[in-house]
Amino acid sequence: MPIKLKKRGSVWYLRGSVRSIAVHKSTKVADEQSADDVRIVTEHALLQESIFGKAAVKTFGEAVASYLESGGSDRFLSPLTKEFGHFHLRHITQSGLDSFARTLYPTATPETRNRQCYTPFIAVWNHAVKNGWADVRLWQRPRKPKGTNVVRIRSARSGQAPVDYERAALFVSKMSPAPAMVLTALFYTGLRPIEALALEAADVDVSKRWLVVRKSKTGEPRGVPLHSFLCEWLAPLVERGGLLFRGPRGEPYKEVQQGGGGLKTAINGARKRSGIKDISPYTGRHSVSTQLVINGIHPHIKDQILGHAADSMSRHYTNVPQRPLIEAIDTLPVPVAWRALPWIAAPLEWQSRLAEGTGKRTDLLQ
């Protein structure tokens, strides 16, 4: 049955099928000529799909939309979508991606182009592959030129390097309880800040010492072990339901990227009160990774904890607590000063309190 136009109200709709692919959708236009143009384009696309499969007609823009809907991060995707959004996936080439990356970041290091262009692009591509919209490809990432001894001097930025746990404990002790809980979780899980702030209580099982990240950087869910220290105080937050971590007024935190977002004010305040300037939300992730290496944890176990492992078997067991990972995370040290923080014993009672010298309140004074 060929596709025909039918009017409903002021808008034209498409009805019919092309080679057994049914169509029943709005053209979203009221003009009949424009609606007929939509019909012609739709018929052609469906004919191509019926012959060559979805990979022949899906665009990068459609893949991005599906990737975001599945929980993928939108970070750095805007320029990629603007450049490749209308391209069919099968028409995007390695040379095209390389050329765009050089144009977008002409003076950037290979590491920057990799992080801000290739990584988000490949995440979307892999999502499209999973949906059957694109073929598996081994995309080449930029590399440092070989045979050079040039050392690039970079400006120091907090969060790029690990800190020892005694130093982290001092910093956290100068924070209000609500953001201190978030930072403590980051230092004892290795989660990305954006993952921690999106955690739902329903995805945390204190008794099994396991949590599930539904929205990760790669768009795939993953399981993360809970350190025994977190299990000492997380239960009341889990029992409350909803978002696991909330601000002092009970509001959700905004997404955190690098040193900003919902924790920016709390981080800046703790820096002033502690005199420690090299800690940001991402410091916890770097510290977990480094400390696990120091503790002799196998690289495969470390990568699974941090979400670097991307094999299908790891994803298959997302909801199954894995003893080796739990034992590994428990090797992270817990300074006495951290365990002695007053909110540890009653996190819900202390959540709305503010650090000494914050605003007009001194709730942390005893």
matplotlib code that plots the C-alpha trace (Angstrom):
import matplotlib.pyplot as plt

x = [0.0, 1.7, 2.0, -0.8, -1.6, -4.5, -5.5, -6.4, -7.3, -4.9, -2.0, -1.3, -0.4, 1.3, -0.4, 0.6, 3.7, 6.8, 7.9, 6.2, 7.5, 4.4, 4.1, 1.8, 3.1, 2.5, 4.3, 4.0, 3.0, -0.3, 0.6, -0.3, 2.7, 5.1, 3.4, 3.8, 7.5, 7.8, 5.9, 8.4, 11.5, 9.9, 9.2, 12.7, 14.2, 12.0, 12.8, 16.5, 16.0, 14.0, 16.8, 20.0, 18.9, 18.7, 22.4, 21.7, 19.3, 20.1, 21.9, 24.4, 21.9, 19.4, 22.1, 22.9, 19.3, 19.0, 22.3, 21.1, 17.7, 19.5, 21.4, 24.6, 26.4, 25.8, 29.2, 31.1, 28.4, 27.0, 29.7, 29.8, 26.0, 26.2, 28.9, 27.7, 24.0, 22.6, 25.2, 24.1, 26.3, 27.6, 28.9, 31.1, 34.8, 37.9, 39.4, 36.2, 36.4, 40.1, 39.6, 36.8, 38.8, 41.7, 39.4, 37.6, 40.7, 43.6, 46.0, 44.9, 47.0, 46.2, 44.9, 42.4, 41.1, 40.8, 38.8, 36.6, 36.0, 36.9, 35.7, 32.1, 31.9, 33.0, 30.5, 27.7, 29.0, 29.1, 25.6, 24.5, 26.3, 24.4, 21.2, 22.1, 22.4, 26.1, 28.9, 31.6, 34.7, 38.0, 38.3, 41.8, 42.4, 45.1, 48.5, 51.5, 54.2, 56.9, 60.5, 60.0, 61.4, 59.4, 57.8, 54.6, 54.2, 50.6, 48.9, 48.2, 44.5, 43.0, 41.4, 44.0, 46.1, 45.4, 45.9, 46.5, 43.5, 44.7, 44.7, 41.3, 39.9, 41.1, 39.5, 36.2, 36.1, 35.8, 32.7, 29.1, 27.7, 25.6, 28.5, 30.9, 28.8, 29.1, 32.9, 33.3, 31.4, 33.6, 36.8, 35.5, 33.9, 35.8, 32.6, 32.6, 30.8, 28.0, 27.4, 27.3, 24.8, 22.5, 22.4, 18.9, 18.5, 16.9, 20.2, 22.1, 22.1, 24.0, 23.5, 25.1, 27.6, 26.8, 25.4, 24.4, 25.2, 22.4, 23.7, 27.4, 29.7, 29.6, 25.8, 26.1, 25.1, 27.8, 28.1, 30.3, 31.4, 30.7, 33.5, 32.6, 33.1, 30.2, 28.0, 28.4, 26.3, 24.5, 21.6, 19.4, 19.9, 18.8, 15.8, 14.7, 14.4, 14.7, 18.0, 20.7, 22.6, 20.9, 21.9, 21.5, 17.9, 17.0, 17.4, 19.1, 22.6, 23.2, 25.5, 29.2, 31.8, 35.4, 35.5, 32.1, 28.5, 26.5, 29.5, 31.5, 30.4, 31.1, 34.5, 35.6, 34.5, 36.4, 39.5, 39.3, 38.8, 41.3, 44.0, 44.0, 43.7, 44.3, 41.1, 38.0, 35.2, 37.3, 40.2, 38.3, 38.4, 42.1, 42.9, 40.9, 42.7, 46.2, 45.6, 44.3, 47.5, 49.6, 47.7, 48.6, 45.1, 45.1, 44.6, 41.6, 39.9, 40.8, 39.4, 36.1, 35.7, 36.3, 34.2, 37.0, 36.2, 33.8, 33.5, 30.0, 30.5, 31.0, 27.8, 25.9, 26.6, 25.9, 23.5, 25.5, 27.8, 31.3, 33.4, 36.8, 35.7, 34.3, 37.6, 39.6, 37.7, 38.1, 41.8, 41.3, 42.4, 40.0, 41.7, 40.5, 39.6, 37.3, 35.4, 35.2, 33.2, 29.9, 27.5, 28.7, 26.5, 23.3, 23.6, 19.9, 20.0, 23.1, 22.3, 20.7, 23.5, 26.2, 29.9, 31.3, 31.5, 29.0, 26.1, 24.6, 24.7, 27.3, 25.5, 28.7, 29.7, 29.1]
y = [0.0, 3.3, 6.1, 8.6, 11.9, 12.2, 15.5, 15.5, 18.9, 21.4, 18.9, 16.3, 12.7, 9.9, 6.5, 3.4, 1.2, 0.7, -2.9, -4.1, -1.1, 0.6, 4.3, 6.1, 9.6, 13.3, 15.4, 18.3, 20.7, 22.2, 23.0, 20.2, 20.8, 20.7, 17.6, 15.9, 16.8, 15.0, 12.0, 11.7, 12.0, 9.4, 7.0, 7.2, 6.7, 3.7, 2.2, 2.5, 1.0, -2.0, -2.8, -1.9, -1.9, 0.9, 1.5, 3.0, 5.8, 6.6, 9.9, 10.9, 13.3, 10.4, 8.4, 11.3, 11.7, 7.9, 8.0, 10.9, 9.2, 6.1, 8.1, 9.1, 12.4, 15.4, 16.8, 18.0, 16.7, 20.0, 20.8, 17.2, 17.2, 20.5, 19.2, 15.6, 15.7, 15.5, 12.9, 9.4, 7.2, 5.2, 8.4, 9.5, 8.7, 8.7, 11.5, 13.5, 13.1, 13.9, 17.0, 18.3, 17.7, 19.7, 22.5, 22.6, 22.4, 23.7, 24.4, 21.7, 18.8, 15.3, 14.5, 17.4, 16.5, 12.9, 13.9, 16.5, 15.2, 11.5, 10.1, 11.5, 10.7, 7.1, 6.8, 7.7, 5.5, 2.5, 3.2, 3.2, -0.1, -1.6, -0.5, -2.1, 1.3, 1.3, -1.1, -1.9, 0.3, 0.8, 4.6, 5.9, 8.4, 11.2, 10.3, 12.2, 12.6, 9.9, 10.8, 14.2, 15.2, 18.5, 18.9, 20.9, 23.0, 23.0, 25.1, 23.3, 22.7, 21.1, 17.7, 16.4, 14.6, 12.4, 13.4, 11.2, 10.3, 12.2, 15.4, 14.6, 14.0, 17.5, 19.1, 17.3, 18.2, 21.8, 21.3, 21.4, 17.8, 17.6, 18.3, 16.4, 13.3, 13.6, 14.1, 11.2, 8.9, 10.1, 9.2, 5.7, 4.7, 6.4, 7.6, 10.5, 13.5, 13.4, 9.8, 10.3, 13.2, 11.2, 8.2, 7.0, 5.4, 2.4, 1.6, 1.3, -1.9, -1.4, -4.9, -6.4, -3.5, -2.7, 0.1, 0.5, 3.5, 3.7, 6.8, 6.6, 8.4, 5.6, 5.3, 1.8, 0.9, -0.5, -2.0, -0.4, -1.9, -0.1, 0.5, -0.6, 3.0, 4.1, 1.3, 2.8, 5.9, 5.5, 3.4, 6.3, 8.1, 4.9, 4.5, 8.1, 7.2, 9.4, 11.0, 9.7, 12.9, 16.3, 19.8, 21.4, 22.5, 19.0, 20.2, 18.1, 19.0, 20.3, 18.3, 18.8, 19.1, 19.5, 21.9, 23.6, 22.9, 22.1, 21.7, 24.8, 26.9, 24.1, 23.4, 27.0, 27.4, 24.4, 25.7, 28.9, 27.3, 24.5, 26.2, 23.2, 24.3, 21.1, 19.2, 19.3, 16.8, 14.8, 14.4, 11.5, 9.5, 10.1, 9.2, 5.9, 4.9, 5.7, 4.2, 0.9, 0.7, 1.4, -1.3, -3.9, -4.3, -6.0, -3.5, -5.4, -5.1, -1.4, -0.7, -2.5, -0.4, 2.8, 1.9, 1.6, -2.1, -2.2, -5.9, -7.3, -9.8, -6.9, -5.2, -8.5, -8.7, -5.1, -5.9, -8.8, -7.9, -9.2, -10.2, -9.4, -5.8, -5.4, -6.7, -4.4, -1.2, -2.0, -1.6, 2.2, 3.7, 5.5, 8.1, 8.4, 12.1, 11.1, 8.5, 10.9, 13.5, 14.2, 13.7, 10.1, 8.9, 10.7, 11.9, 12.9, 15.0, 16.8, 17.2, 20.7, 22.1, 24.4, 24.5, 26.9, 30.4, 29.7, 32.2, 33.2, 29.7, 27.8, 24.4, 22.4, 23.9, 21.7]
z = [0.0, -1.1, 1.3, 1.1, 2.8, 5.1, 6.9, 10.5, 11.8, 10.2, 9.9, 7.2, 8.2, 6.4, 6.1, 4.2, 3.8, 1.7, 1.1, 4.3, 6.4, 7.8, 8.2, 10.5, 11.5, 11.2, 8.6, 11.2, 8.4, 7.4, 3.8, 1.4, -1.0, 1.9, 3.2, -0.2, -0.1, 3.3, 1.8, -1.1, 1.1, 3.5, 0.7, -0.6, 2.9, 3.6, 0.2, 1.0, 4.4, 3.0, 0.6, 2.5, 6.1, 8.7, 8.4, 5.0, 6.2, 9.8, 10.4, 13.0, 14.4, 15.0, 16.6, 19.0, 19.9, 20.7, 22.6, 24.8, 25.4, 26.6, 29.2, 27.4, 28.2, 26.0, 26.9, 23.8, 21.5, 20.3, 17.7, 16.5, 16.0, 14.1, 11.8, 11.2, 12.3, 8.8, 7.5, 7.1, 9.4, 6.4, 4.8, 7.7, 7.2, 9.3, 7.2, 7.7, 11.4, 11.5, 9.4, 11.6, 14.8, 13.4, 12.3, 15.7, 17.8, 15.6, 18.5, 20.9, 22.0, 20.7, 24.2, 24.1, 20.6, 21.7, 24.8, 23.3, 19.8, 19.3, 22.6, 22.4, 18.6, 19.2, 22.1, 19.8, 17.0, 19.3, 20.4, 16.8, 16.2, 19.2, 17.5, 14.2, 12.5, 11.8, 11.1, 13.6, 12.9, 14.6, 14.7, 14.9, 17.7, 17.5, 18.9, 20.0, 17.3, 17.6, 18.1, 19.8, 23.1, 23.4, 26.8, 26.8, 29.9, 31.1, 33.6, 36.8, 37.4, 40.5, 40.1, 37.5, 40.1, 43.1, 46.7, 49.8, 51.9, 55.0, 52.9, 51.5, 55.0, 56.1, 53.1, 53.5, 57.2, 56.1, 54.0, 55.0, 55.5, 52.3, 49.8, 52.1, 51.6, 47.9, 48.0, 50.4, 48.0, 45.1, 47.1, 48.0, 44.7, 41.9, 40.3, 38.0, 39.7, 37.1, 37.9, 41.6, 41.4, 39.2, 41.5, 42.6, 46.0, 44.3, 42.6, 45.8, 47.8, 51.1, 52.3, 49.1, 49.0, 45.4, 43.3, 39.7, 37.5, 35.0, 33.2, 32.5, 30.2, 27.6, 27.8, 29.2, 32.8, 35.1, 38.6, 41.3, 44.6, 47.9, 50.4, 53.9, 55.1, 52.8, 54.2, 57.7, 56.8, 53.4, 54.6, 55.8, 52.4, 50.6, 52.8, 52.1, 48.4, 45.3, 44.5, 46.8, 47.2, 47.7, 48.7, 52.1, 51.2, 49.8, 46.2, 43.6, 42.6, 39.1, 36.9, 37.7, 35.0, 36.1, 39.1, 38.5, 38.6, 41.8, 44.0, 43.0, 45.9, 48.5, 46.9, 46.9, 50.5, 51.6, 49.8, 51.8, 55.1, 54.7, 52.6, 50.3, 46.7, 44.7, 45.3, 43.0, 42.4, 39.9, 42.5, 44.1, 40.9, 40.3, 43.9, 43.8, 40.6, 42.0, 45.4, 43.9, 41.9, 45.0, 46.8, 44.1, 42.7, 39.3, 36.4, 35.1, 38.5, 38.8, 35.3, 36.1, 39.3, 37.4, 34.4, 31.9, 31.2, 28.2, 27.5, 27.1, 30.0, 32.5, 31.3, 31.5, 35.2, 36.0, 38.8, 40.2, 43.1, 42.4, 45.4, 43.9, 43.2, 46.7, 48.2, 46.1, 47.0, 50.7, 50.4, 50.2, 53.5, 55.9, 58.1, 61.7, 61.0, 58.2, 60.2, 63.2, 61.2, 63.2, 60.2, 59.7, 62.6, 61.5, 57.8, 57.4, 60.6, 59.5, 55.8, 56.2, 58.4, 57.1, 57.7, 60.3, 58.9, 56.1, 55.8, 59.1, 60.7, 62.7, 62.7, 62.8, 66.2, 69.1]

ax = plt.figure().add_subplot(projection="3d")
ax.plot(x, y, z, "-o")
ax.set_aspect("equal")
plt.show()
